[in-house]
Amino acid sequence: MSDPGSAVPLVITATPNNSWLHPDASYPQTPEEVGAESARCEEAGASVLHLHSMAEWKDLVEAVRSSTSLLVQCGMSSFVIGERQEIFDLRADMISVIANHHDEAFPQGDCNVLHPKEELLAYCEQCVRSGVRPEWEIWHAGSVWNLNYLREHAELARPIVCTLFFGWPGGTWSPPTVEEYLARRRLMPEDCVVTVSVMGPERYGLLAAAIANGDHVRVGTEDYPFTRDGTPAQASELVAEAAALARAMGREVATPGQARQLLGFSAASEGRR
């Protein structure tokens, strides 16, 4: 393991969204609530905001941008590319793209959506045209194979922004263990910046491993809406918890400006704020 004190600053991605695993958990829903909670996430140590919308993105994206300096990452990767044009039109900083098929199982229903290589290549082309960076969701070793295929057959900005998922239920589930994290991490190309997302109470061991190895973390109500002692929490509280863990391990927490540099965003993207 690397010395966390010598690592690059930790980029914390906040997910103040609905909890797929615990649908009764509270979360901000109106643009005003999202903007206020995003500001609290930034104050707590987040530098990226992973945002959800079922249909209308404009008001939510504007709420985050008017309230914070956070990088805006638009999720809902279960939708196919033709249903996500608004994200490109708004020139969000990032759009989440799953690097494999969706196969998830949650209390309120399953999600099964095919995302063939042709669609992934179309994402690469559209991202280049619009200036929106893809954030590749890496769920298992097959995701890494697809990512390497895209590295050979498409134009991708460097570093390649990726998130590794653990413990999310369904056919793309992988065990939320440090062993699984280290095994998949060894498969990742060197030109990637890696964030870790864990759904479930086991997340602290993986988050600590990611921090120790120079990777980054994602926390919030979407991932798991409880603190370490099981208390229901908002994303900003979970960001504060992750930031405290990083500092206890001797690793600096990145500001939004530092995150822009680490993730390879040009200064021009600042002008969209």
N, C-alpha and C positions, 0 to 999 in steps of 0.2 A: 504494500500500500504506500501511496505517496504521502508526504507530510502535508496535512491540510493547511498549515501556516504558509507553505510556499506555493499553494495553488492560486489560480486566478480567483477573483471575487466570485462568490456564490450568487448565481442568478436564481431568484425565487419566482416561480410562476404561480399566481393566485387564480383559483377557480371558484368565484362566488356564484355558483350556478346550482340548479336542481341536483339533488342527490339521487342517482339512479338506483342505488342500493337501499337507501332509506328515504322513500318518497315523501314521508311526512316531515322531514327536516325543513326548517325555515331557511329562506334565502331571499336576497333582494330581487324584486321582479319588475318594478317600474323603472324607467330611465333615471328618474331622480334618485331612487333607492340604489340603483346600480352605480351611479356617479358617486354618491356619498360613500358607499362601501369600497369602491375602487380607491378613493382618496385615503380611506383608513388602511387599505392594503398597502398602498405606497408608503404611508407613514410607518407601517410595521416592518417594511423591508422588502416588499415585492418590487420587481422591475418589469414584469410581464403580466398582463391581464388576459386570461383565457375566457372568452366571452361566448355566451349562447344566445341564440334567437331562433324561434321556430319559423319565422317568416320575415318580419321587419327588422332590419339591422340598423338603419340610419340613425334613429334616435338613441339607441344604446351605444353605438360607436361614438357619436357626438358627445354623449354624456360622459364617457370615459375620457375622451380627449379634452373636453372643456374643464374637467376636474383634476386631471393628473398629467404627468409626463410619462406614464407607463406605455410600453409597447403593446399594441392591441393585436391579440391573436384570436381570430374568429374560428370557433369550433363547429360542432355538428357535422363531423366528417362522414356520418352515415348517409347524408344526402349525396346524390351523385352530382357531378360537376355542372350539369345543365341547370340544377336547382340552386346554384350558389353564385350566380352572376353578380348579385348585388354587392357581395363582399369585394369582388374585383373592382366594381364601379366606385366603391367608397375608398379604394386604395388602402385597405387595412394593412398594417405592417406585415401580418402573417395570416395564412389560412391553413388550418389543420387538414392534413391529408393522410388517411390510413394507408399503409403500404401493403395491405392485404385485404381479404374480405372481412366484412363485419359478421361476427357470430357471437352475440352477447345475450345473456339471459338475466332479466331483472324482474322484481316483483310485479311490475305493471306491464310486463310483456317482453318478448324476445325481439332482437334486432338481427335480421339476416339480410345482408345486402352484398351483391357481388361488385367488386372493383377490379376489373381486369387490367392488364398492363396497358392496354390501349387508352383506358381512362387516365391512368397515372402519367402516361406520356402527354396526354392532352393537358393535364394539370401543369406539367413542366412548361409547355408552350404558352399557356395562358398566363402563368406567373411571370414569365419573361416579358410578355407583351404589356402586362399591367403594372409591373414593378412591385407586385405582392410576393413576399417570400413564402414558400411552402414550409410547413413544420411537419415532418414525416413521423407518423405514429408507428412505432416498431413494437409488435406484439409477440413475435416469436422468431425463430431462425429463418423461416420462410420470408418474413418481412425484410430481413437483411439481404436475402437473395434478390428480392425485387429492387431494393435500394441499389445494390451493386449493378443490376441491369440498367437502371435509370442513369447511374453514373457513367455508363458506357454508351448509352444511346440518346441522352438528352442533355440539354444545357441546364446546369444547376449552379447557383451562386454558392460560393464558399465563404465561411464554413457551412456545411449542410446542417440545418437545425433539426434535431431528432428528439423524440420522447419515447422512452422505454416503459411499457405498461406491464404491471404485475398484479395478480390477484383479481382481475376483473372477470366476473363469472361468464361462462358460456364456452363455446367451442374454441375460442382464441385465448382461453385462460392459461396462465402460467403460474407456477407456485411463487408466492411472495416471500422468497428466501434470498439471503445474501448469495448463496451458491448459484441460484438461477441468474441473479443480476451479474455476477462475475463471469459466468459462462457466456451469457449473451453479450456482455460488454466486450469480451475478447473477440467477438465476431465483427464488431463495428469498424467501419473504415476509419482511418486516422484523420480524415478531413471533416469529421462530424463533431458538433457540440452536442452533448448528451444530457438530457433531463430525465429524471426518474419519477414515475407516478405509481402509487400503490393504493389499491382499494382494499381497505381493511385495517384492523387494529395492529397487524404485524408490521406496519409501515416504518416504525422507528428504526429497526435494524437496517432496512434498506436505505432509508434516508441518510443514516449515519455513514453507511458504506459509500454512498454516492458522494457525500461531503468529503470523506477521507480520501477518495480517489480522484478528486478534482472535477467531478461531474456536478450537475445542478439538480434542483428539486422542484416538484410541483405539489401544492397542497391547497385544500379548500373544501367547501361543502360538496362539490361534485365528487371529489376523490373519496373523502371520508369526513363526515361532518361532526367529529368528536375530538376532544383533546385527548392527551395521553391517559388521563384518569377517567375517560368515558363521559365527560361533560359535553352536552351539545354546544357547538361553537359556530361562529361565522368565519368566513374565509380569513378576515383580517386577524382574528385571534390565532388561527392555525399558521398564518404567515409569521406572526410574532413568535410562536412556539418554535418553528423551524429556524428562524433567525437566531433565537437564543441558543438552540442546539449548535448551530454553526459557530457562533462566537465562543461557546464553551469548548469547542474543538479547535479553536484558534484560527478560524477561517473568516475572512472579511466578507460582508454581505454587499453585493453590487448595488449601486444606484442605477436608475434607469439610463443615465448617460453612459455609465460603464458597461451596462448590458448591451447597449447599442454597439459599442466598440467590439465587445467580445463576440457578438453574434454577426458582426460584419455588416451592420447597417450604415449607410453613408449619412453624412450630415444633412443631405438633402431631405431625408425622411423627417427630420426635425421640423421642416417647413410646413408639414401637413398639420401641425398643431396650432 
